[in-house]
Amino acid sequence: MTTDTATTASTDSQRRLSIPPWATGLAGGLLLIGLWWLLAATVFSSVGPAGVQAIPTPPDVVRSFADDGWSFYVNNFRVSLTEAGIGYLWGNGLALVLSALVLVIPRLEPVIMQVAIITYCIPIVAIGSLAVVIIGAPDVGSPSGTAIFLAALSCFFTTVVGALLGLKSADRASLDLITVYGGTKLTQLVKVRMIAALPATLNALQIAVPAAFLGAVLGEFFGKVEMGVGAAMVIAQQQLNAPRVWALALASGFVALLCFMLVGLIARAIAPWSRGEG
């Protein structure tokens, strides 16, 4: 009886001491901001030859947000998000089709994996420079073809690997049962493998969200674009406007995180068992 009472008291104490995840995240964010502010005001407070402080303080960045206004960020992020979205659909769509094709025609797996690895390993600077020459410049305010291409390229490898691992994780007994009843590999793919692959595939699609956004922004760095986060950052760097560069970078991270969480919520709704629910 004494042992049960001690165990209950220990459990109650652990519950009282437990910290919700949002509180931990908030505390970590505030700690990072405080550390950034301290270093910017002390260690990195020196001003360069052009009279510009390379690492601005948080108040400087906040003032930059206020001075630039809401429309500045909406106009630039609208273009970059459009490029990232189109590239996301193309890159992931092609990755999923090729992954499914491997299950129907197994001999294609080495070729598809080699292509995926090559797209992941080739420096994006070399590919981007070539894409600018081939695709050319977009119309003013229109999405950049180079940015779309790099966004698709950035998420292709992750989704191919995740989808293949998921498709191969199907239950062997279920696959054998379909074979016994005269089902084909295509039937196995539709009836068993696609369902088994949902958790791994959805995780890969979620990881691909920030990758696609980063690819789109990097594509805008190669020039020949008038609007977009990358173009705005290049102009801010040329103007030695460090607070605006940092403001754009922080806003990009925030937008990528929101999109990542949104896809995560969609994935949880589609396959709740992948998160230990249901």
Buried (B, 14 or more C-beta within 10 A) or exposed (E): EEEEEEEEEEEEEEEEEEEEEEEEEEEEEEEEEEEBEEEBBEEBEEEEEEEEBEBBBBEBBEBBBEEBEEEBBEBBBBBBBBBBBBBBBBBBEBBBEBBBBBBEEEEEBEEBBEBBEEBBEEEBEEBBEBBBEEBEBBEEEBBBBBBBBBBBBBBBBBBBBBBBBBBBEBEEEBBEBBEEEEBEBEBBBBBBBBBBBBBBBBBBBBBBBBBBBBBBBBBBBBBBBBBBBBBBBBEBEEEEBBBBBBBBBEBBEEBBEEBBEEBBEEBBEEBEEBEEEE
